[in-house]
Amino acid sequence: MCYGFRLPMDLPKLRKPVLERLERLRTQWRSFAALPESRLLHWLFASDEWSMLETLLTVEEHGSGTGPDLFLRLTSPLRTPEHYEHALAQELLTRHAALRERLVAAGVEPSWQPPRAASDSAPLSVMALAASLQQHYSPRFRHVALVLMPESVASTNALSQWVERAVRGPFSPQVRWICPDPSERNALEQVARGTPRLIHTCVAGLDMAAALEEISEAAGELDTPPGRFRHLFVQMSRALGAGDLRLAEQCRSEAVALAGAQGWRHLQVAAHIALGSGLLSAEGPLAALAEYRQAEAVALQARAEGDPSGDRLLLQARLAVGSALVASADWKQAAAVYEQVAALAAQIADPLMELEGWRMAAWCHEQAQSWEESWHCGTRALETAQLMDTPARQNSTLGYAGACLLRLTARPPFSDKRTELEQRMEHLLGPEWQPTSPGGTQT
C-alpha cells in the first residue's frame, strides 16, 4: 500500500531485507540443483512472496551470462499435456533468440543452433533442446532452469499429468524444471508425494511481513506521524500473519487514532480494511464485517467533510462490506450493497467498478433466487460494458456477468432471450466470451 509519504533514502539499509530474501531463494535453488536425482523443484510461495520470485527471475534473466545458471521463464498456456510439450519447445527457441543481445553483452557468442530432429513426426522435446543449449554454452552455464509459469492451465489434473510425464521422461542433470505453486493451492502436492525422488518440494518461507517491518525500521522517522503510522500498519500486517489478533487490533486502534488526529481519512479506511481482511480468514465474516462497517463510517465522514476522495473511499469500503456479506451468505444484503457500489462507481466515472457492482449484484440475487432482480442487474452490467472501449471490456468481469444471464435463460421468464444474449455477448467480447471458471466473486 502506498501512503503518500517519502521514505529516507538510506538505500543500503532499505535493500538489505530484500537482498537477504533473494539470497535465501538462491540458496534453495542451489540446494535443489545439487540433488543428483531430483528433476523438478516444486516451489511453494505464499501470496505475499510472489513479488520476490518475480524479482529473482528478473535479476537472473537480465543477468544472463553473468551467473552460473541460465533461468528461462516459459509462459505458454497448458491446454492439453500433449500440446504443452510442443508449445514449450517452440517457446524455448523464441526465448533463446530474445536472449542474443544479452548474451553478447555478457561476452557470450550466441551461436547455438537447435539440433535437427530425427523426423518431422518425432520433434525434439524441450528437455532435449535445453540439454543441447546447456552443453553448447558450458561451462558458462552450469544449469539451465526451465521455469514453468503457464499463463493459463486447462486444469490442475492436466498440469499434474504433464509434470509426472516430464519427470519420468528423458533427463539431463544439467537441465532442471522449476514449477512455482501458490502454497494455499499446492496443485502438485499429490504428484510430488508419488515421486519424492524426482520432485523436490520446497517452501519459500520468506516471512515477507518481517521483511516489511525491517524495511520500515530502516526507513526511520518513527517519531513522526507519517513514520509512526507506516510502522504501525506494517506491525499490524505482521501480527495478522502470525495470528496475533490482539496485537493486530492494538496496532489498528493506534494507527486509526493517529491518522484521525492528522485528518488522514484515507489511512483510517486503509487500516480498518486491512484488519478486516485479516479477520475474515481468522475469525470469520461477522468480525470482518464489523471492521468494514467502521471503514464505511469513516468514508461517510470524509464525504461529509468535503474530502475529494470521499466517494472513492466509500466505494472501497462498500466493496469490502459486500465481500463479508457474500462470505456469510447474506445474499439480499450483499446484493443491495453491490448495487450501491455500482451507483457510486457511476458517480465517479469508474466504469470497471460500475460493471463489477452490477455483476456482483446480479450474482448475489441469483444465489437468493431473486431471478427478476438478477436479470435486471445483469443487463445493467451489459449496458455499462456497451459504453466501454474494447480493451477495458476485455479486462473486465463482463464474461461472468454474461454467464450469470445465460444461466437465467434456463428459466421460463428468460428462456426466449438466450439467442439475443449470446449474440450481444459475442458482439461485446467475441465468440470465445464464456469464462472457463464458474461465476462468483472473481474480480
N, C-alpha and C positions, 0 to 999 in steps of 0.2 A: 504494500500500500504506500502511496506517495502522500506525505503530509504537507508538502509545500515548503519544507524547511531545508536550508542549505547545510550540509554536513561539513565540518572542518576537513581540510584536505591533507590529513596525515595518511597518505596512501599506503605506506608500508604496513601500518597497523590495521587499516581497514581491509587490506588484501589478505592478511595473514590467515584468518579463519577459512577463507575460500581456498587459498593455496594448500592449506593443510588437508582439506577435504578432497581436493583434486589429487593430491598425492596418495590419499587413502584409496581412492578408486584405482589409481595406477598400481598400487601395491596389490589390490585384489586381482587385477588383470594379470600381473606378473606371477602371482601365486597359482592362478589357474593355468597359465601358459606353461608353467614348469611341471604340471602333471602329465606324465607321458601318455596316458590312455584317454584322458578327457578330451572331448571333441567340441563340446558346446558349453559356453558359460551362460547359465540361466541366472540372470542378474535381476534381483528384486529391488525395486525402488518405491519408496513412499511417495505420495503425491507431491510433497514439497521438495523432493530430491531430484526431480526430472531436470530442473534447470542446471544442476551440476553435471548430470550426464551430458546434456547438450553442450555445456561449456567444455567438458573433456573432449568430446568428439570434434568440436570446432577447433580447439587448440591442436589436436592431433592431425586433423585433416589439413589445416592450413600450415602445419609444420612439416608436411610431407618431405621426407628426405633428411630431416634433422634428427629424428628419433630412431630407435632400433626396430620399431614395428610400424607397419602401414595399416591404418584403420580406414575401411571403406564402408560407408553407410549405404545400405540398399533399401530403397523405399517402394519397390514395385508392389502393387496390390496382390494379395493372395486370393485368387478366385477359386482355383482348384489346386490340389497338390501337384498334379501333372503339369499344369500351366505355369506354376510358380517357378519350377526349376528352369524352364526356358527363359522366363522373364528375368530371373536373377542373372543368368549367363549374359543376356543382352545388356543388362544394366551395368554389369561389371566392365564390359568393353567400353561402354559410354563413359563410365567413371574414369577409366584409365586415360581416355582421350582428354577429359577435362582436367586431368592432373598434369598434363605435359608441361605447362608453363611453370608450375610449382616445382616439378622435378628438375627442370633446367635451372631454376633459380637456386636450388639446393645443390647444384653441381652434379646432377644425375642425368645421364643421357637417356631420354625416354624412348628407347629403341625396341622395347618389347613388342613382338608380334604374336598374336594368338596362334597356337598350333592348329594344324588342319585336322578336322575330324576324319575318322576312317571312312565315313559315308554320310550322305545327306540325311539318311534315315536314322543315324546314330550320332547326333551332335554332341560336342563335348559338354560335360557337366560344368557347373560353376566351380565345383571343387577342383576339377582338372585345370580349368583356366586359371584359378587363383594359385594353384601349385606351380604352374608354369611361370606365372608372373613373379612369384616369390623367388623361384630358382634363378630367374633372369637377373633380378636385382640384388641377389645375395652377393656379398654379406651385408649390403647396405640395410636391407630389411630382414630382420631375424624371423618375424612372423608377418603374415597377412591376416588381419582380423576382419571378418565379414560380419558387419553389424546389421542384424535383421530388424528393420523398423518399417514394416509394410504400412502404407498409407491407409489401407483398408484390409480387413480379413473377413472372408466369407463366413467363417465360424471358428470357434475355438477347436472344434474337432478336426477341421481341415488343417489348422496350424499344427496341432499335435501329431496328426498323421504325417505331415511333411517333415517335421522335426525328427520323428522316430526313424523315418526312412533315411534322412540325411545322415544321422549319426551312426547308423548301421551300414551305411554305404562306403564307397571308396574314401580313403582318408590320407591326408598328408600331415605329419606332425607340425609342419611349419604353417599350416592354414587352420585357423580356428573360427568357429561360429560364436557370435555373441547374440543372445536373444534377451533384450531388456523386457521386463514384465512388471506391471504395476503390482505391488505387494498385496493390495486389497483384492486383486483378481486372481493372481497366481495361476494363470491359464495353463502353464506347463507342469503343474505340480504332479499330476498323475503319471505323465510320460517320464518325468525326471525320476520319480520313485522306481519306475520299472527298468531304468537303465542308469543306475547310480555311477557305474564306472565311466560311462560315456558322457553323461551330462552332470556338470558340477553346478550346484545351486549355491548362490552367494547372496546374502542380504547386504545391501549397500550400507545401511546403518549409519548415515551421516549426521544424524541429530542436527538438522538444519535450524531448529529452534534455538539450540545452544549457540550455533554459529551467528545467528542474527543478534543474540544478546551480546556476544563478544564484539561484533561489529559496532553495536550501539555504544558499548562501553568505550571502545577505541575512538568513536566519534566525539566523545566528550560532551561538554556543555550540559552536564546532567543537573546543574544547579540553576538552569534557565527553564522557563515554561516549555519552550519547544523541545529542548533536550530531555526534560523530565517526562513529558508526555510520550515522546518517542520510546523512551526506555520502559515506561510502564506498559505501553502497548505490546512491546516485544516480550516483556516478562509475562504478561497475561497469555500471550500465544504459547509461550513455552510451558506455562503451568497447565494450560488446557491439554497440550500434547502429553504431559506427564500424568494427567488425570487428577491434578490437584485443583479441584473446583473451588475450594475455599480461597486459596491464594489467587486464583484467576478472578474471582468476584471482588476480592480486595483491590487488586490492580485496576479492574474496571471502575470501581467506585472512585478511587483516587484520580484516575485518568479523566472520568466524566466531570468530576468536580473541578479539576484543574482547567479543563477545556471550557467548562461553563463560565468560570471566572474570567477567562480571556475572550469570551464571546465566540468561541470556535464551535458553532453548532455542528458543522460537518464532521468534526472529530468526535463529538459526543455521539453522533449517529454511528460513526465507524466503530467506536468502542462497544456500543450496545449490540450491533450486528455481529461483530467478531465473537463476543462472548456467547450470543445466541446460537451461532453456528456450532460452537464447541458443545454447548448444552444439548443441542439437537441430537448428537450422537451419544453423549454421555448420560443424559437424564431423560431424554425423550422430547416430543414436540410441545408438550404443555409448558415445560420450563423454557424452551426456546421462544415460544410464542409470547410469554410474559416479557422477555427481554426485547423482542422485536416490537412489541407494543410501546415500550419505553422509547425505542428509536423513533417510532411513528409520532409519539407525543413531542419529542424534540424537533422533529421535522415540521410539525404543525406550528410549533412556537417560532421556528425560523421564518416560516411563511408570514405569520402574524407580525413579525418584526420587520418585514420587508426585505429579508435576505434574498438576493437574486438567485441563490442556489436552493431556495426552499422547496420549489417544485421538484427538482431533481432529487433532493434528499428524501422527500416524501415518496417518490417513485421507488427509490432503493429500499426504503423501509417497508413499503407495502408488498414489494416482491418477496422480501424476507417473510413477512406475515403470511403471505399466500403459501410459501413453501412449508411453513409449520402447519398450516391448516390442512394442506394436502397430506402431510406425514401423519396427521391424526385422523385422516379420512373424513374430515368435516367438509363434505363436498359443496354444500349450499353456501356456507360462509366463504369458502375458498373461491368459488365462482364469483361471488359478489365483490371480493377484494380484487380479483383479476380484472373484472370489468372496470373497477376504479383505476387500476393500473393503465388500462387502455385509454381511458379518458384523460388521465394525467399526461401520458405519453403524447397524445394528440395535442394537448395544450403547449407542450414544449417542443413540438415538431420532431419527435423521435419515432419515425415510422416502424423501425425494427421492434422497438418495445411496444408500440401500439399493436402491431401484429401479434406479438407474443402474448400480450394481455388478452386479446380476443381468443387466441388459440388455446391458452390455458383455461380461460373461462368456459370455452366450448367443451374441453375435455372433462372439466370438473362437473359440468351439467350432465355430460354423458354418464359419468360414474354415478350421479344421483338419479339417473334415469329420467331426467327432465329433457325429453327429446326436442321439444319445440325451442326451448331456451338454448340448447346446444346447437341446433341448426342456425338459429339467429346469430349467435356469437361466431360460429364458424364462417358464415357468409360475410360477417363484418371483417374477419381476418382476410378473406379473399379480396374484399373491397379495398382494404388498406394496401394489400400487395399490388393491386392494379395500378396504384399511383407511384409505386417504387420503380427505380431503374432495374435493369436486368441483373447486374452484379449484386445489388442489395437483396433482390429476391432469392438469388442462388445461395446466398449466405444466411438466409433467414430460416425460420422453422415452418415455412409455408407448407412444405410437404406433409408435415404432421397434421396441420390444420385440414389439408385436403383428405388425408387418410381418415380423420375423425368423421368428416362429412360423408366419405364413401361408406363407412360402417353404418351410418344412419340411413343410407339409401336401402339397406336391407329391411327397413321398417316401412309399413304401408304408407304413412303420410308422405314419405320422401322417395318411394321406390321409382317413381316416374322421372326423377331428377338425376339419375345415375349417369346417363349418357351426356347430358348437358354439363354435369360436374366434371366428368373425365375430359371432355373437350376443353373446358375452361382451364383445368389444371395443366393440360398439355400446352395450352397457349401461354400460360404463365411460367412454367418450368421446363417444358419439353416432354418428350414421350416417356422418359425414364424418371418421372416425377415421384413415384411412390417410394417412401423410405424403406430401408431394409429392416429396421428395428421397429418395434411397436411404439405407438404413441404414448404420451405421458409427460413427464416433467423434463424432457430434453430441452435444452436451451442452447 
